[in-house]
Amino acid sequence: ADWEWADLDGSKLVWVEKGCLYRAGMTKDGPGEPALLHDFNPMTFRRLQAPY
């Protein structure tokens, strides 16, 4: 599996796969059609010094 994190949000399954956040309703056969919520791939890490 390529997913990195998953959890249930009420009756919906949400997960992260290859830098993208997805959601799908659950059916009797498993997760339904996935919907892309957000693609985080364009974001880059930037080190910041704490303000204290």
C-alpha positions as CSV (number, residue, x, y, z in Angstrom):
1,A,0.0,0.0,0.0
2,D,1.2,3.5,-0.8
3,W,-0.8,5.2,2.0
4,E,1.1,6.9,4.9
5,W,-1.7,7.7,7.3
6,A,-5.4,6.9,7.6
7,D,-8.3,7.5,10.0
8,L,-12.1,7.5,10.1
9,D,-13.9,10.9,10.1
10,G,-17.4,9.8,11.1
11,S,-18.4,7.4,8.4
12,K,-15.7,8.6,5.9
13,L,-12.2,7.2,5.5
14,V,-9.5,9.8,5.1
15,W,-5.9,9.0,4.2
16,V,-2.7,10.5,2.8
17,E,-1.1,8.8,-0.2
18,K,1.9,10.2,-2.2
19,G,1.5,13.6,-0.7
20,C,-2.2,13.9,-1.4
21,L,-5.1,13.9,1.1
22,Y,-8.1,11.8,0.1
23,R,-11.6,11.0,1.5
24,A,-14.0,8.1,0.6
25,G,-17.3,6.9,1.9
26,M,-17.4,3.4,3.2
27,T,-19.5,0.7,1.5
28,K,-20.2,-2.9,2.4
29,D,-17.3,-3.8,0.0
30,G,-14.8,-1.3,1.5
31,P,-13.9,2.3,0.6
32,G,-15.9,3.9,-2.2
33,E,-14.6,6.2,-4.9
34,P,-11.8,8.4,-3.5
35,A,-12.1,12.2,-3.7
36,L,-8.9,14.3,-3.6
37,L,-9.2,16.9,-0.9
38,H,-5.7,18.6,-1.2
39,D,-2.4,18.0,-3.0
40,F,0.4,18.9,-0.7
41,N,3.2,18.1,-3.1
42,P,4.0,21.7,-4.2
43,M,4.7,22.6,-0.6
44,T,8.3,22.6,0.6
45,F,9.8,22.5,4.1
46,R,11.2,25.8,5.4
47,R,13.1,25.8,8.7
48,L,12.0,28.6,11.0
49,Q,13.6,29.7,14.2
50,A,11.3,29.7,17.2
51,P,10.2,33.3,18.3
52,Y,11.3,32.8,21.9
